[in-house]
Amino acid sequence: MKKWMKSLTAIMVAVSLVGGASSAAAAKSNLKGNIVINGSSALLPLTLQAASEFKKENPKVRISASAAGSITGPQSVRKGIADIGAVDWDASKDVPGFNKFDGLVANPVAVTVFAAVVNPNVGVNSLTTEQLQDIFSGKVTNWKEVGGSDAKIVVVNRKFGSGTRVNFQQKALGGKEFMNKGDNYKEVGSSGDMKTTIETTPNAIGYIDLPYVTSKMKALSINGVAPTEKNVLNGNYKVWGIGYYMTKGQPTGATKAFIEYIQSSKFQNGSLKKLKFIPLSAVK
Amino acid sequence: MKKTFVVSMVAAVLSTSVVSAGSAAPAVKPAATAQVQNSTFTINGSTVVIRSLVKQGETLVSLRDVVSATGAQAEVHNGTTTVKLNGHTLVLKSNSKEITVDGVKSTLKQPVTNVVGTSYIALRPLVTGLGGTLASRAGVLEISTVPLLEGAENPRFAGEGKLILSKSDEQGRADYLVDTASGKFELLLTTSGGSDLVVSPSGDQAAYTDAEGAVYVLDLKNRASRLITSDASIKPELVWSADSSAIFFLQGDKGTVIAKLSLTDGSITKIVEDKVDYKENLSVSNDGKKFVYTVTTLGTVTSDTTNIDEDNVSIDYSSNQTQIYSYNSEESKPAAVQLTASSDDKVFVLSNDGQKAFYVSIPSTDDKAVLLSVDSSQKAAKVFADYDVEQALLSGGVLYVLAAQDDSSSVIYSISTMTGKQTKLYTVPADVTSITVAGSQIAIVHDGVVKVNAGDSWRAVTK
């Protein structure tokens, strides 16, 4: 009995070893490389989360991230100092205010929802498109003119080159121009700066992408519609855009693998949603 | 009741088929001299005695016994036996070497042999033909014909003999509880935008956040989820306290705050609120007072957008580094203590006690990655540097390392965090991509298939 079992075991082991050898012949993915990502601060939380997860599977890929506004993304790629330019619009095409970047490929990564936000002391919960246009152009300067208390409105704008600014101007203000100076006008360089400024400046209004909205600020409804994923998907909330990773030509190597990771179902329907972005597939 | 009836029917059919086949094929000598013996197998997690015999060095098993043990269905028509299980069909004839598996013919070394009214067939073609797998453990053959979960990943042990595995698609993620002995699985949870399930130290609960940030605890015994808090802040990482009474988490889209959630009353206490962004890789000491984590500093961008076509942008990445910090909340004036200052990439950052950290250092050159330890002295010490480290994890105070030995093989080591003693546990194929450990249980991911250690082999629990 024992002998029989031993011989049977030997046969089994021999068979499984053959199987093991054959599968071991397949080349192991041992991705190495250095990926430099610069651009949109709206997309930065997404980039960092994806980088953290990707590196656990590909520890030898180093990912360096920075953010100074969308336009610096494709600029950095064109200049050759970054592999990925994170940008809140398709920079391979002309958009109002910005020419297309020839030779760059737009790889979609996420749907970003943008919200008009105010300091919590502002007693207004919803504004119409016209009221937003009037406030951000400087025509309306006191909250009492739009149903709030008697207090001067502090307009906080993103600097030229911000993708959040491009999207907000196109989709919330119908393309109307921003004011650009005045005692109650501020410009900030990133989503993080916008968050801090709105949280700490009484009577302030600005705009930001949904992941940055905190309990220390209030996201306004626009024309009575709240900035939620549900309202984007049912078509009622229009202030959203697709975020892109711009690459010089088609991505290759570690850059390609990283973009594929961020576009994967696992990431799109996991961490991406957790960070309050919307999966690409949801708006196709 | 129903199962018993089916098995009895199958047994009767097989008995008939043997008699019939024997009389129809007198040219093949019955194996009158073959010695039938009882052999013990593990089939689908249960110990089963199967009649077997050895014919010219090959082991044949009782078809009737295997059919009965696996719950397969068999029928005989004109001397041809058809066995069906889990969508697979195996057709055979008594005294014939020819079998057909899912429509494809193949030849056995030994013909199907009948002895005293029972058909005997080679074990491996029978099991694999029915879609099953075989492995040996401590000299006992383990056979599984349970349909395995396909394409699942991210294995986490959840108590003895159980793994949680996940599958993602465009609808979201589904988490399954898999029995490592039998491969049987059941759906635990489906989520869209929820976090991974994080198993408690005791292995009987798992915590997760939904897409809104609310935290739930799933009881793995009764499958009931309990809402702990509906606090909607983003929680990138959840870490159980050692006594399973609380969950520590990083809070905010930048992981700025370290907070504690009481599972008793759902209250949230902020522990580290130093306005330092991009914390990650949180470890908590057993007493819940000390913490180790990483902080990533971003590159500094200088740009002038006056003329976009000029690309007046530059990036200084000299400060773009990940460093490890510890934080002792029991100190009179607690403050973050920087443990590392080196520019190497740091992955798999781990800590037992919230003070000393272990991490895999990735060099910028082609040198191998090594496992280091570091404390407040900022002096890194080598813990494992024999081979190129691909993964490190900590379980029960013991470090486990997966490292590339050469082009064809990797090794799994355990390393005591107390003494530094290294023990080589296994040599595995080079395309094993990750390991997971809980106590004496270990699983690997090999070619996308999750396998658990079964003594002298690895048994697939997914396909």
Interface residues (C-beta under 8 A of the other chain):
Chain A: M1 W4 M5 K6 S7 L8 T9 I11 M12 V13 V15 S16 G20 S23 A24 A26 A27 K28 S29 N30 V36 N38 L44 P45 L48 Q49 S52 K55 K56 E57 P59 K60 R62 S64 A65 S66 A67 A68 G69 I71 T72 Q75 S76 R78 K79 I81 A82 F98 N99 K159 F160 G161 G192 P211 Y212 T214 S215 S264 S265 K266 Q268 N269 G270 S271 L272 K273 K274 L275 K276 P279 S281
Chain B: Q37 S39 S52 V54 G57 T59 L123 R124 L134 A135 S136 G139 V140 L141 E153 S168 D169 E170 Q171 G172 R173 S192 G193 G194 S195 D196 T209 A211 G213 S233 I234 P236 G252 D253 K254 D277 Y278 E280 T296 L298 G299 T300 V301 T302 S303 T305 I308 D309 D311 N312 V313 S314 I315 Y317 N320 D345 V347 F348 V360 I362 S364 A369 E390 Q391 A404 S408 S409 P429 A430 D431 T433 S434 H446 D447 D456 S457
